[in-house]
Amino acid sequence: MSNQSEAEAGLIRQPEAVAVFEQDVTLLGRVQHALHSNPALVPLIVLVLSIAVFGALLGGKFFSSFALTLILQQVAIVGIVGAAQSLVILTAGIDLSVGAIMVLSSVVMGQFTFRLGLPPVVAIGCGLVLGTFIGFVNGWLIARVKLPPFIVTLGVWQIALASNFLYSGNETIRAQEIETQAPILQFFGQSFSVGGAVFTYGVIAFIAIVLILAYVLRHTAWGRHVYAVGDDAAAAELSGVNTRGVLISVYMLSGLICAFAGWVLIGRIGSVSPTSGQTANIESITAVVIGGISLFGGRGSILGMLFGALIVGVFSLGLRLLGSDAQWTYLLIGVLIIAAVAVDQWIRKVSA
């Protein structure tokens, strides 16, 4: 009996055994962790490499201030719409109506000014309100009625596109009319020079929107809720997040940004055309995917979307300066899209 007590006392005096599992961290594992922690890292690397390659092939022709700022001007519209698309995809949704909202809002701004005779500022406000309202309809149907985002936005895309042509009568408001009667509609097409580089106000608006959204998503409660809803909506709701409210607000903000893109579009092309911007849907999704934002939601950075849009611009301009067929651009962008999704799946598998 005493021997048993001494044994028990000995066990009590021994330090508590703790199971320690050591896992060798390989270089590949560190890379995977870095990519998971910084989703924008991959598109940034691709952007730097593509600039280096085209710079080596074209020299000063590519590195001129004119060429580099031209890339920004070309991707400004896609980048603004891509910012709207990024918000939606971060919630594990998708918005196929972004391009139609942009064009319809621009048509409303122009037609309200020239057909209804409203002051241009009021017409612009009406366009912005319309875009926000369409976004609300998207969000309400998805969050409240529980319809799939793909189906809802596909239907709204068709409705907005048809409304655009029916209301405008397929009429284009020419640049000369806008310039003489409502120049504020072309405001974002105006340019200024900085050290030989030419920037438009549309480019400044694009960069400002990206930076503001990047801050909001990372440093506000609403931004954290957006990521939480995209990562696991059920868990977010159990944690007290108003998932329906977050979804509706995301689609409303997306609609507002797309309507604003419509104003920028008028400045970019100079006119109000109901047939412009028809490829904005696909181009915005392309920028988002190449930018490392996961189509499954909850992971990614809007700065990555910026890099993704710039990659498309660099490839387009670089291949054009090389005299290559335009189809090579689509081919390489297609390869990048598939590669980006493959990398995202790889990172998700490791992080799980």
Helices and strands as residue ranges (DSSP letters): H 2-13, H 27-37, H 41-58, H 60-63, H 65-90, H 98-114, H 120-143, H 149-168, H 175-181, G 183-189, E 191-194, E 197-200, H 201-219, H 221-231, H 233-238, H 243-269, H 280-290, H 302-321, H 326-351
